[in-house]
Amino acid sequence: MATSSQIIPTGSVPVYPLHSAPLPRPSFVDARGDVWELNGHNKAGEQILACPNPRDPEDCGDGESYPWTLGEVERAFGPLTPRADVEERRLAEVDEEFLDYYGPRQSSWQRWQVENYLAAIAEVHAEFGPVQGQVAA
């Protein structure tokens, strides 16, 4: 019998031995709606966060970002909410909206209704997908 690290993946998803698997990288949403992502640790071992795509263009800067610790971000821009919780809440809102509008039995929805629903779900996922951009200074 093969272990998970010996199975050859058929898709583009890499398979890692458990001891070397990448850890999840949580991100947070502040009170203004900006997303903060883990960006390493300082010499004291505290987590450093960066805001790669601030909503306010004036918050964008060139060069190195200030090494905001989790506590500093919480005090200055908090409260912080884990990004996954915000995405989950928005997905639940989309579900509720469409179930109220089209009816509680999705099996009875017309094709166009299903397509509208899936497009709204995809829009939420796209909003929370990886973003490439500037880092707040």
C-alpha positions as CSV (number, residue, x, y, z in Angstrom):
1,M,0.0,0.0,0.0
2,A,1.3,3.5,-0.9
3,T,1.4,6.4,1.5
4,S,0.1,9.8,0.5
5,S,3.6,11.0,-0.2
6,Q,4.2,8.1,-2.6
7,I,1.1,8.6,-4.7
8,I,1.8,10.5,-7.9
9,P,-0.7,13.4,-8.3
10,T,-2.7,13.4,-11.5
11,G,-3.6,17.1,-11.3
12,S,-1.7,20.3,-10.5
13,V,-2.2,19.9,-6.7
14,P,1.2,19.0,-5.1
15,V,1.3,16.2,-2.6
16,Y,3.6,16.7,0.5
17,P,4.7,14.4,3.2
18,L,2.8,15.6,6.4
19,H,5.9,16.9,8.1
20,S,6.8,19.3,5.2
21,A,3.2,20.4,4.1
22,P,2.8,24.1,3.9
23,L,0.8,25.7,6.7
24,P,-2.3,27.8,6.1
25,R,-1.6,31.5,5.9
26,P,-4.4,33.3,7.7
27,S,-5.3,36.8,6.7
28,F,-7.5,39.3,8.5
29,V,-9.9,42.1,7.6
30,D,-9.8,45.3,9.6
31,A,-12.6,47.7,10.5
32,R,-12.1,49.6,7.2
33,G,-12.3,46.5,5.1
34,D,-8.6,46.3,4.3
35,V,-7.1,42.8,4.1
36,W,-3.9,42.1,6.2
37,E,-1.8,39.1,5.4
38,L,1.0,37.4,7.3
39,N,4.4,38.7,6.1
40,G,6.9,36.9,8.4
41,H,8.0,37.4,12.0
42,N,10.2,40.1,13.7
43,K,13.2,39.3,15.8
44,A,11.0,38.9,18.9
45,G,9.0,36.2,17.1
46,E,5.8,38.3,16.7
47,Q,3.8,37.9,13.5
48,I,4.3,40.7,11.0
49,L,1.3,41.7,8.8
50,A,1.2,43.6,5.5
51,C,-1.8,45.1,3.7
52,P,-0.9,44.4,0.0
53,N,-3.9,46.3,-1.5
54,P,-5.3,49.1,0.7
55,R,-8.6,50.5,-0.3
56,D,-7.4,54.1,0.2
57,P,-4.8,54.9,-2.6
58,E,-3.1,57.3,-0.2
59,D,-2.1,54.3,2.0
60,C,0.0,52.8,-0.8
61,G,3.7,53.4,-0.7
62,D,6.8,52.5,-2.5
63,G,9.6,50.3,-1.1
64,E,9.5,48.3,2.1
65,S,6.4,48.2,4.2
66,Y,6.5,49.2,7.9
67,P,6.7,45.9,9.9
68,W,3.2,46.0,11.5
69,T,2.8,43.5,14.3
70,L,-0.5,41.7,14.8
71,G,-1.0,43.7,18.0
72,E,-0.3,47.1,16.3
73,V,-2.7,46.4,13.5
74,E,-5.4,45.4,16.0
75,R,-4.9,48.5,18.0
76,A,-4.7,50.9,15.0
77,F,-7.2,49.4,12.6
78,G,-9.1,46.8,14.6
79,P,-11.1,44.9,15.3
80,L,-9.6,42.3,13.1
81,T,-11.7,39.5,11.7
82,P,-10.2,36.4,10.1
83,R,-10.7,36.8,6.4
84,A,-12.2,33.3,6.0
85,D,-15.0,34.3,8.5
86,V,-15.8,37.4,6.4
87,E,-15.9,35.3,3.2
88,E,-18.1,32.7,4.8
89,R,-20.5,35.4,6.1
90,R,-20.7,36.9,2.6
91,L,-21.4,33.5,1.0
92,A,-24.1,32.9,3.5
93,E,-25.7,36.3,2.7
94,V,-25.7,35.4,-1.0
95,D,-27.3,32.0,-0.2
96,E,-30.0,33.7,1.9
97,E,-30.7,36.3,-0.8
98,F,-31.1,33.9,-3.6
99,L,-33.2,31.4,-1.5
100,D,-35.5,34.2,-0.5
101,Y,-35.8,35.5,-4.1
102,Y,-35.9,32.2,-6.1
103,G,-37.4,29.9,-3.5
104,P,-36.0,27.4,-1.0
105,R,-35.8,24.4,-3.4
106,Q,-32.8,24.9,-5.7
107,S,-33.9,21.8,-7.7
108,S,-36.8,23.8,-9.0
109,W,-34.8,26.8,-10.1
110,Q,-34.5,27.6,-13.8
111,R,-31.1,27.4,-15.5
112,W,-30.7,31.2,-15.6
113,Q,-31.5,31.4,-11.9
114,V,-28.8,28.8,-11.2
115,E,-26.3,30.7,-13.4
116,N,-27.1,34.0,-11.6
117,Y,-26.5,32.3,-8.2
118,L,-23.2,30.7,-9.3
119,A,-22.1,34.0,-10.7
120,A,-22.8,35.7,-7.4
121,I,-20.9,33.0,-5.5
122,A,-18.0,33.3,-7.9
123,E,-18.0,37.1,-7.4
124,V,-17.6,36.6,-3.6
125,H,-14.8,34.1,-4.2
126,A,-13.0,36.5,-6.6
127,E,-13.3,39.3,-4.0
128,F,-11.4,37.1,-1.5
129,G,-9.0,35.6,-4.0
130,P,-5.3,36.4,-4.0
131,V,-4.5,40.0,-4.9
132,Q,-1.3,41.3,-6.4
133,G,-0.6,44.9,-5.7
134,Q,1.2,47.5,-3.7
135,V,2.0,47.2,0.0
136,A,1.0,49.8,2.5
137,A,3.9,51.8,3.7
